[in-house]
Amino acid sequence: MNNPEYAKIGDKKYKINTDFRTAIECNEIATNNNIGEYEKSLAVIYKLFGEDGLNDRPFKSFLVLPFPKNKSRHASSFLKNSFLA
């Protein structure tokens, strides 16, 4: 299976951390009920895209979008379904 190495947002490509340990950490973050939804989003973005993910404007604009309340893994699903190229 070929996994994407980059996410293209606008004209910029962001390197995705594809290490399996990162995927496990993202899942642990997304399913942790002791972490708020906004913080989960920030943590998953940071794990996948590093400092660029937190500091660049395109990612910041994603965080103002409402997420479904009934999905515990919404942050990683949202990123996967919306922005991976």
Residue pairs with C-beta under 8 A, 6 or more apart in sequence:
3 18
4 16
4 18
4 84
4 85
5 15
5 16
5 18
6 13
6 14
6 15
6 16
6 85
7 13
7 14
7 16
7 49
7 79
7 83
7 84
7 85
8 14
8 85
9 58
9 59
9 83
10 58
12 56
12 58
13 85
14 49
14 52
14 53
14 56
15 49
15 50
16 48
16 49
16 84
17 47
17 48
17 49
17 50
22 47
22 48
25 47
26 43
26 44
26 47
26 48
26 76
27 73
27 76
29 35
29 40
29 43
29 44
29 47
29 75
30 40
30 44
30 72
30 73
30 74
30 75
30 76
31 72
31 73
32 40
33 72
35 43
37 67
37 74
37 75
38 63
40 75
41 62
41 63
41 67
41 75
41 78
42 54
42 63
44 75
44 76
44 79
45 53
45 54
45 59
45 62
45 75
45 79
46 53
46 54
48 79
49 59
53 59
62 78
62 79
62 82
62 83
65 78
67 74
67 75
67 78
68 74
71 77
